[in-house]
Amino acid sequence: MPYKILPTKEFEKDFKKVEIVEQRRIKSKFEEVALNPERYKHLQYELRGSCRIRIGKLRVIYSYDEDTLELYLEKIVFDHKYR
């Protein structure tokens, strides 16, 4: 059963900055991620509990809750700046 995808306000703000072609790639990739979010890279240190997925030159930080089956899109990282 796929996870329900819930974007944060910060993600929505970043998403508007991305070109339409990239937006489509992000949407299609997260439909795939929603099926099995544990599969992708888990982050460490201050981002512990979050995961990262690379889509072209962008990185998208997300977290998920196994109990409620929700996938939280946290932010889009431009140019490797995770903060």
Steps between C-alpha positions, in 0.01 A plus 500: 500500500654836400572773752298821497723786375487818709718800400614758757475875442876522449482227235214676319701824498804322353282305255372823342861603425565187295426485126184320388694213342680437830171527690357217291810286566468562875130408499551179307799397712311550825214287378764227474655589839158482667496127434820434698658807671736293719703406194674836452798659676450582868676813625710553812587765759256793515289350220466164673158350441478640149585349163637640178425427140684642203302620199733641237710769671246546778474318829167463677496446876206303635395303803231240552286351773448124478207500744281750315641423152582866434791636296608858586681697229721738699713702259682513167876547521664712233880479451568260793399756766317288756447783751 
